Amino acid sequence: MKQAKRSGGPKTLEGKARSSKNATSHGLTSVAPSNSNEKALVDSYSKELIEYYKPESPLEQLQIQRIARCRAKLAYLYDLEQVKLSLAAKELESQPEKILEKIPGAIGLAMGMAIDLITSAQIHLPCRLDLPLLESICDEIKQMSGIIENKHQFARALPKLTKYLNAYPVVGLNNMNQWMEKLAAVSKEIKRDDEIGGSGQYDELIKGYLRSKEYEALMEKEAMRPGLEELERYQEERRIARGEKPRKIEPAPKVDPDVITDLLAITLQLKQFLDLHKSHQKAQKLAVHYHEVKDLMLRALSLPAAESDLLMRYQTTLERRLSSAIGELLALQRSSKP
């Protein structure tokens, strides 16, 4: 088998020009200007140096070009560092949760509300609540006294909460007279938001979409009910035809639908509204602390150690070249004088 010939590299001038830039990533190590802005700086510095030093020999002109290129590279290096720091600052500001993690107590729903306040300048409460309504419901709960034994006492003691629950849609429940069931559903949703730290307009849109899917599933189940009942009747008839005894169905125990049987559960569910209001107040304080911590973090912002060291090495190398070029230019000018 013949050994493949080695490629001799590009042959055309265009190919050679492209190949010469294969290792160029930022232009700091290249001799020629890496972009139009850098070339403009080189030309400006060269003109300034020529006007001042008035070079007479080709070597003096060469040194002036070297000085101008080093100055332009250093200026580009300083700009590059500032750009990288600006990008790091913008990345930090785009992730408020990274800043809030530095603040004690920034967890759960309070943290989600704080992010909502920081990013959209307002807090979107869950379950179609707004702040005035939540405050009025909390006032009712705090002023409530005595033991609530049935739905009617609940409605008299908490009229605003009852009105809110009547209007709030819950899949599988009607809009009236199922306050206890709706209260359980709403408190469960508030607790879930606190556990995952969810809050905001987009969370509400997602929950609305999920509720619509639950409703579709419920409608499909209801549509299948007649068929399932017919199947059960057919199976019962077949069982009797085989001489088996009819299946005995225990009657459901009679329960007064208006009586509240689990007062402790109701108390814990009402507490979810009080906790939600506390989370709202905490979120406002977190937003204030956020701006204080963000300012401190931005002031302390620095590049990663490896990247900073690399830029520092480039800076040291360029400064040495610049110093050497200046010294050689001055030596040439001294030797040319009679």
Secondary structure, 3 states (H helix, E strand, C coil): CCCCCCCCCCCCHHHHHHHCCCCCCCCCCCCCCCCHHHHHHHHHHHHHHHHHHCCCCHHHHHHHHHHHHHHHHHHHHHHHHHHHHHHHHHHHHCCHHHHHCCCCCCCHHHHHHHHHHHHHCCCCCCCCCCHHHHHHHHHHHHHCCCCCCEHHHHHHHCHHHHHHHHHCCCCCCCCCCCHHHHHHHHHHHHHHHHHHCCCCHHHHHHHHHHHHHHHHHHHHHHHHHHHHHHHHHHHHHHHHHCCCCCCCCCCCCCCCCCECCCHHHHHHHHHHHHHHHHHHHHHHHHHHHHHHHHHHHHHCCCCCHHHHHHHHHHHHHHHHHHHHHHHHHHHHHHHHCC
